[in-house]
């Protein structure tokens, strides 16, 4: 089991935190997700034999959120994911 803290851009409230949590929990091998709105990050516990950090990042990008150095295309205002990532 591995734990990773991902910086997530665009988490501006409880709705966004829930979307990030739900998106990450769909990834095979993810055991636990905790999202910090104040810290703009997600702590993810996962089985490294079933998934990878790259897959977690890709999942968040598909959900419409910027991860680590990949900021969302909407600019510094963040993104709630409501566009489904179509504008990214």
Buried (B, 14 or more C-beta within 10 A) or exposed (E): EBEBEBBBBBBBEEEBBEBBBEBBEEBEBBEEBEBEBEEBBBBBBBEEEEBBBEBBBBBBBEBBBBBEEBBBEBEEEBBBBEEEBEEB
